[in-house]
């Protein structure tokens, strides 16, 4: 496995989750994520893919939680297509927040099993 592929895999995953293709129960998931980020006024809305954090689900909308169920099932296949071994990822998350400059940011974050962080802005 090549660790340099992790960044692209995480970027694609976050981009897919926050894209116009993620449409659940009559609306886009990214609309809910953006609204949550606006309400939190600078605090991040975090989706932790690995390891799963069930306590963060309570702060999300039903639409986002429904989407998460499907995305979490698909994550192993996505990683496999990118030739990433599951054991190589210690932590993986998507973060959405409004910065001090009032811009919305979407960021992918991965911590690999060597302790190296792979961080990339998906939308800034």
Secondary structure, 3 states (H helix, E strand, C coil): CCHHHHHHHHHHHHHHHCCCCCEECCEEHHHHHHHHHHHHCCCCEEEEEECCCHHHHHHCCHHHHHHHHHHHHHHHHHHHHCCCCHHHEEEEEEEEEECCCCCEEEEEEEEECCCCEEEEEEEC
